[in-house]
Amino acid sequence: MYLFLAFLMVPLIEIALFIQIGGVIGLWPTMATVVLTAVLGSWLVRSQGRMAIGQLQASFSELNDPTEPLAHGAMILLSGALLLTPGFFTDTVGFALLMPPVRKAVFRYLQSRIVVHQFQMGPDPATGHQTPGDIIDGEFEEVGPARDPNTRPSGWVESPKRH
């Protein structure tokens, strides 16, 4: 139901804002503002995205919980989509999501609403070793299709060239 309301209300809000702002500043300044926010937004998303990827790589290399950097990356991706969508409301929400304090507040809110039952990354914290069920040791031998050495390859494939 909430998704339906969002798909219904966002275009209506955008149309109303275009009419109001276009009436105040005119058609061409309104169009220029929309294009300028898209260009500026894409540049900001690129720089913020690089920082988020660096934080995610650091959390992986230090075996820390990657939840927050992943959430920040998802919010930056969402802000990029909002900034490329023409409109003043979506641009406002997109620019807000590019601000780290806003992303942290959204993350804390989402974190309070989600219950994680178990999370484990790396070795078992109690023993310091991988659990036995995680490792499968074995040997293998590649077995090709049985072929008669006297038959030539089909016409579908080219035979190997000798140099």
Order of alpha helices (4+ residues) and beta strands (2+ residues): alpha-alpha-alpha-alpha-alpha
